Amino acid sequence: MLLSQLGKPLQALAAGTQEATPGGSQGAASGSAQAARAAATGKAAGGGASTVAAAGKAQAASRGVPAGGAAAKAPAKPLRVGFLYDGPIDPYASSHLHALSAEYVKKQLGSRIELVPAERVTEGKEAERVLRKMCADGCQLVFGTSYGFMDAIVRVAREYPAVRFESNAGFKTADNVGVYNARYYQARYLAGMLAAYASKAGVLAYVAPIPVPEVVQGINAYTLGARAVNPKAVVRVYWTNSWRDPG
């Protein structure tokens, strides 16, 4: 699922209620189409409380309105949602899908939601700085759209317990930190099947970025798919040691 599925839970969140769709993210170990799924269902891995419900409570409290209660007479402030991107938002980057889905949600909710994107953010201290600025500027929900933001998210989340954070492809959680991903392993399994079917020698190549759990999961899925077609298939892995290296 994509972040376009966030419509209903974010409507509830923007209204400051506790309404959320049941379900949740399964973490990086269960595969990556869950940034979207975990965000769509609103349940953070490990924490047990839904992202939208918790953020809704925080927002309602800031307006002096009990979660689930009547709205204040004054116009409600829009829900501010931050998106942290490790590169530019272009059609050739994974950030493009996040951006498209976020814009879809914006169209559905209109003035009830405000998007706060940050592009070309590097991992580590720079990510922490941008995350802190988002929180200081009033973001109540923040998506770190790259695995490399995981540690920065966990550190900053300790400083802002009222803000909900979602870490794409991460595996570290906290009371206000969840993880989400897509089921990329399904496509990689099918890719392995196709590669084995097309290969006469039965020796296949797999170009991988960095040896982290999500990437290893993809290699395993590709290999299992290949061996479903050719039990003797061999997969040779070539590491780039970089997430993004256009030069």
C-alpha positions as CSV (number, residue, x, y, z in Angstrom):
1,M,0.0,0.0,0.0
2,L,1.0,3.6,-0.5
3,L,0.7,6.6,1.7
4,S,-2.4,7.5,-0.2
5,Q,-4.1,5.0,2.2
6,L,-3.5,7.5,5.0
7,G,-6.7,9.3,4.1
8,K,-9.1,8.1,6.9
9,P,-6.6,7.8,9.8
10,L,-5.2,11.3,9.0
11,Q,-8.7,12.7,8.8
12,A,-9.2,11.5,12.3
13,L,-5.8,12.8,13.4
14,A,-6.4,16.2,11.8
15,A,-9.7,16.4,13.8
16,G,-7.9,15.5,17.0
17,T,-9.8,12.2,17.6
18,Q,-8.7,8.7,18.4
19,E,-10.2,7.1,15.4
20,A,-7.7,4.8,13.5
21,T,-7.9,1.9,11.2
22,P,-6.8,-1.3,13.1
23,G,-3.7,-3.1,12.0
24,G,0.0,-2.1,11.9
25,S,3.5,-2.3,10.6
26,Q,5.4,-5.5,10.8
27,G,8.8,-4.0,10.9
28,A,11.8,-4.3,8.6
29,A,12.0,-8.1,9.1
30,S,8.5,-8.6,7.5
31,G,9.4,-6.8,4.4
32,S,9.4,-3.2,3.1
33,A,5.1,-2.0,1.3
34,Q,4.5,-1.4,5.1
35,A,5.7,2.7,5.1
36,A,2.8,3.1,3.7
37,R,0.9,0.2,5.3
38,A,2.0,1.0,8.8
39,A,1.2,4.7,8.2
40,A,-2.1,3.7,6.6
41,T,-3.1,1.5,9.5
42,G,-1.6,3.8,12.0
43,K,0.0,1.2,14.3
44,A,3.6,1.6,15.2
45,A,5.6,-1.6,15.7
46,G,6.6,-2.4,19.2
47,G,4.6,0.5,20.8
48,G,1.2,-1.0,20.6
49,A,-0.5,2.4,20.3
50,S,-1.5,3.7,16.9
51,T,0.4,6.5,15.4
52,V,-2.7,8.4,14.5
53,A,-4.4,8.0,17.8
54,A,-1.3,9.1,19.8
55,A,-0.7,12.1,17.6
56,G,-4.4,12.9,17.7
57,K,-4.4,12.9,21.5
58,A,-1.3,15.2,21.5
59,Q,-2.9,17.6,19.0
60,A,-6.2,17.6,20.8
61,A,-4.5,18.3,24.2
62,S,-2.6,21.2,22.7
63,R,-6.0,22.7,21.7
64,G,-7.5,22.0,25.1
65,V,-10.0,19.5,23.6
66,P,-10.3,15.9,24.9
67,A,-9.4,13.3,22.3
68,G,-12.7,12.2,20.8
69,G,-14.5,15.1,22.3
70,A,-16.2,18.1,20.7
71,A,-14.1,20.4,18.6
72,A,-13.2,23.8,19.9
73,K,-15.0,26.8,18.5
74,A,-11.8,28.3,17.1
75,P,-10.7,26.8,13.8
76,A,-8.5,23.7,14.3
77,K,-4.9,24.1,13.4
78,P,-3.8,21.9,10.5
79,L,-2.0,18.7,11.3
80,R,1.7,19.3,10.3
81,V,3.4,16.2,8.8
82,G,7.1,16.2,8.1
83,F,8.8,14.1,5.4
84,L,12.5,13.6,5.5
85,Y,14.1,12.7,2.2
86,D,17.7,11.6,1.6
87,G,17.7,12.8,-2.0
88,P,15.8,14.9,-4.4
89,I,12.1,14.2,-5.2
90,D,12.4,13.0,-8.7
91,P,10.8,10.1,-10.8
92,Y,13.9,8.0,-10.4
93,A,14.1,8.0,-6.6
94,S,12.1,6.1,-4.0
95,S,11.2,9.4,-2.4
96,H,9.0,10.1,-5.5
97,L,6.4,7.6,-4.3
98,H,6.3,9.1,-0.8
99,A,5.9,12.6,-2.3
100,L,3.1,11.5,-4.7
101,S,1.2,9.7,-1.9
102,A,1.7,12.7,0.5
103,E,0.2,15.0,-2.1
104,Y,-2.7,12.6,-2.6
105,V,-3.5,12.8,1.1
106,K,-3.2,16.6,1.0
107,K,-5.8,16.7,-1.8
108,Q,-8.1,14.6,0.3
109,L,-7.8,16.6,3.5
110,G,-7.2,20.0,2.1
111,S,-6.5,22.7,4.8
112,R,-6.7,20.1,7.6
113,I,-3.2,18.9,6.9
114,E,0.1,20.7,6.1
115,L,3.0,18.9,4.5
116,V,6.6,19.8,5.6
117,P,9.1,18.2,3.2
118,A,12.9,18.3,3.5
119,E,14.9,17.1,0.6
120,R,18.6,16.0,0.2
121,V,19.1,15.5,4.0
122,T,22.2,13.5,4.9
123,E,22.3,10.9,7.6
124,G,23.5,11.6,11.1
125,K,23.9,15.1,12.6
126,E,22.2,16.8,9.6
127,A,19.2,14.5,9.9
128,E,19.0,15.2,13.6
129,R,19.1,19.0,13.0
130,V,16.3,18.8,10.4
131,L,14.2,16.6,12.6
132,R,14.5,18.9,15.6
133,K,13.5,21.9,13.4
134,M,10.4,20.0,12.2
135,C,9.4,19.3,15.8
136,A,10.1,22.9,16.9
137,D,8.0,24.1,14.0
138,G,5.0,22.1,15.1
139,C,5.1,18.9,13.2
140,Q,3.1,16.2,15.1
141,L,3.9,13.3,12.8
142,V,7.2,12.8,11.0
143,F,8.2,10.2,8.4
144,G,11.9,9.4,7.9
145,T,11.7,7.9,4.4
146,S,15.1,6.2,4.3
147,Y,16.7,3.5,6.4
148,G,19.6,5.7,7.1
149,F,17.5,8.1,9.2
150,M,16.7,5.4,11.8
151,D,19.3,6.3,14.5
152,A,18.6,10.0,14.2
153,I,14.9,9.4,14.6
154,V,15.4,7.4,17.7
155,R,17.6,10.0,19.3
156,V,15.4,13.0,18.5
157,A,12.2,11.1,19.5
158,R,13.5,10.9,23.1
159,E,13.5,14.7,23.1
160,Y,10.0,15.1,21.7
161,P,7.8,12.4,23.3
162,A,4.6,14.1,22.0
163,V,5.6,13.8,18.4
164,R,5.1,10.5,16.5
165,F,7.9,9.3,14.2
166,E,7.8,6.6,11.5
167,S,11.1,5.1,10.3
168,N,11.1,3.5,6.8
169,A,12.7,0.1,6.7
170,G,14.0,0.6,10.3
171,F,14.0,-1.9,13.1
172,K,14.5,0.2,16.2
173,T,11.2,1.3,17.9
174,A,10.1,3.3,20.9
175,D,6.9,4.5,22.5
176,N,6.6,7.2,19.8
177,V,8.7,5.5,17.1
178,G,7.2,3.0,14.7
179,V,8.6,1.4,11.5
180,Y,7.0,0.8,8.1
181,N,7.9,-0.7,4.8
182,A,6.6,-2.2,1.6
183,R,6.6,-5.9,0.7
184,Y,9.5,-5.5,-1.7
185,Y,10.5,-9.1,-1.1
186,Q,7.5,-10.3,-3.1
187,A,8.7,-8.5,-6.3
188,R,12.3,-9.7,-5.7
189,Y,11.1,-13.3,-5.4
190,L,9.4,-12.9,-8.8
191,A,12.5,-11.2,-10.2
192,G,14.5,-14.2,-9.1
193,M,12.1,-16.6,-10.8
194,L,12.3,-14.7,-14.1
195,A,16.1,-14.4,-14.0
196,A,16.4,-18.2,-13.4
197,Y,14.0,-18.9,-16.2
198,A,16.0,-16.7,-18.6
199,S,19.4,-17.9,-17.6
200,K,21.0,-20.8,-19.5
201,A,24.0,-21.1,-17.1
202,G,22.0,-20.8,-13.9
203,V,24.4,-18.2,-12.5
204,L,22.7,-14.9,-11.6
205,A,24.0,-11.5,-10.5
206,Y,22.5,-9.3,-7.8
207,V,23.7,-5.7,-7.3
208,A,23.1,-4.6,-3.7
209,P,23.8,-1.4,-1.8
210,I,24.7,-1.9,1.9
211,P,24.4,-5.2,3.9
212,V,21.5,-4.3,6.3
213,P,18.6,-6.5,7.2
214,E,16.2,-5.2,4.5
215,V,18.8,-5.7,1.7
216,V,19.7,-9.2,2.9
217,Q,16.0,-10.0,2.9
218,G,15.8,-9.0,-0.7
219,I,18.7,-11.1,-1.7
220,N,17.2,-14.1,0.1
221,A,13.9,-13.6,-1.6
222,Y,15.5,-13.3,-5.0
223,T,17.5,-16.5,-4.4
224,L,14.4,-18.4,-3.2
225,G,12.6,-17.3,-6.3
226,A,15.4,-18.4,-8.6
227,R,15.7,-21.8,-6.9
228,A,11.9,-22.3,-7.3
229,V,12.6,-22.5,-11.0
230,N,16.1,-23.9,-10.9
231,P,17.1,-25.6,-7.7
232,K,20.8,-25.4,-8.7
233,A,20.8,-21.7,-9.4
234,V,23.7,-19.7,-8.0
235,V,23.3,-16.0,-7.0
236,R,26.5,-13.8,-7.0
237,V,26.1,-10.6,-5.0
238,Y,28.0,-7.4,-6.0
239,W,28.0,-4.6,-3.4
240,T,28.1,-0.9,-4.3
241,N,28.4,0.1,-0.6
242,S,26.2,3.1,-1.3
243,W,22.5,3.9,-1.3
244,R,22.9,6.6,-3.9
245,D,25.9,7.2,-6.1
246,P,24.8,8.9,-9.4
247,G,28.4,9.9,-10.2
